[in-house]
């Protein structure tokens, strides 16, 4: 049940009606929990048990850890919960990857594939549960005593399968106040949802038609086509994921919840470090708080800092999928962050100010970052190392491949450039969106929203593509 | 009630009325600009009209605009064909070409499609294009039966492809009727689908509004998906009245594909001298090279056996299409605004197909009337 389907529309309408009809706060939480399980069960009913188990051990071991009388016991419960969460993730997501690589490394007989379907969104709800348990262990938050609220935290349907990654510290308190649907939340949430749907259905899905074809057989295309496909994929993955996140935030807001911001125009970043403050923010902050800092962060000198950063990005890459291509993508970003840090340090040592640089350097920084991020998407998107190699060789001029400049892709990329330019140079205009409830009957609002809805309905590709991040 | 309260009570309905009028006006503006936008950039009103035999046909003298693959404005003739008006044959060899979207060729200008190319290559040919997108293999003989009395073609060429011979005839809606006593196939027909009935009902709106046509096309799959989902829920939760899953195959084993094809091809032969032109799919390699796709080749072999059994000649087009790619460097299928390569024949592909059609007719010429023999 993806957000852009009519099935989700019916499902969400029923949830809204029930939210209005059910008067008690506890009843609404129960209803949202059941709705979340139905939402997940619609994809695979058997795995509802899995997400229930995550809730059960997260809640149970969390309480046990909190109530533990000795530090040893507390540690035991903590590591048990981490092992259960990571072990389950490893089994479903990495068993075959690890097995195949071990078999290859030690020249063993062929690895017998584990026949298992990867549960949608497992990486996300594993991280939800872990963030709660780690924060609880660190004493940053108190335990959730109400299992229903905790189960809802783990399985809340708007963000269940592709984030943003929730923190217990921001979500659980929202369940303690009165849950209700308000008109202002409904108006702004709906507009966010429409905005996300436009990004996903009008931009990402149309780009995927071109991208999928080119990445399927890059060897037959000209260098120009391959460069265009790199740009198209960079925009596709952003619009797909940011669009999904916006829809999740919008749907949650309609229900009265606030989810964290996940994207802040990442392709306007002026450095790789800046990129990670704008791209998948809920993941990058998760990795910072629960991996980079526990590894030592920047507390043990420059070399160790570089190593910690590299390890964090490497594992961040692996989190996206069980493939060496994702590891390579993570490693590239780790290296780039290292280079950026070394460069910044070198400039500081030379006494150059840390403040804003001259416009020309800002532009160079932005262009270099954009080029790096776009090229780094090649291994991320390619199905194998071999394809990555073919693709990178094809980018060099001089080939005789088929020249294909997909017209809708050119139109969408032009619109994307305008959109980014507006964000950069006319932030006040952008800030007028979403419209406030009292502005809804003004001509600008009616025509903007009317045309947005119409375009969405008219131009959504007939074969709706699943969200890219569902696979992670 | 205070004076202020009374004024407020009076003003409220007036304010609401104004708002409603404004919303209605905005809706009209949005719908109007939507109609203009669709007509300018997406597609024109539907040129289709309900046809009880073959689902739908093109309306005579209708205009067609599409931007899905390529960007074309076409005018269909008084018979609803993507062709010029039928002229007196003047001693020319008349070939009637029947097929699906490859033949209808709505993606290229009329002068560029393969039937026009064939006439350009050999002016002694009068090629009539009776293609219709989505025309089902089992329905092609019906189109021929309608046109033969009027057009009196010297030969009928049926254009087929992998999809027609391998996929379409296995669809659940395709009924193969077998005589239980003899075990022989007596009919093979596609049920007119529910969506065609919808077209009949909404036809008048769709023929005049591009916006309505587009909306109908957009919503149909979503509605079908939602209905399927609802049905799944009904079955999963065992609700009363839940329909059983539609069986993909009937209880009686369906005859082998090749036997079904033989039956259909025999029908073709029974009407007039007939030939089959098989549109091959290609697999592309580096340096603008291609070969016939394995699945296309396998389907072609099966269709060729069925054609031989039915006594109908069949010609492949793979060599022409591959040669065209090698010569021009342009793939024969695909468009810059859709897939490249992929999808329907483009101008390069139609040029190659035109040559294939001419060679087919010349090769068959000796079996046909004098006017059809190669000059």
Interface residues (C-beta under 8 A of the other chain):
Chain A: X5 X6 X7 X10 X45 X209 X213 X217 X219 X220 X400 X401 X402 X404 X405 X406 X407 X408 X441 X443 X446 X447 X450 X451 X453 X454 X457 X458 X459 X460 X462 X463
Chain B: X19 X22 X23 X26 X27 X29 X30 X31 X33 X34 X37 X38 X42 X211 X214 X215 X217 X218 X221 X222 X223 X225 X226 X229 X236 X284 X285 X286 X287 X288 X329 X330 X331 X334 X336 X337 X338 X339 X340 X341 X342
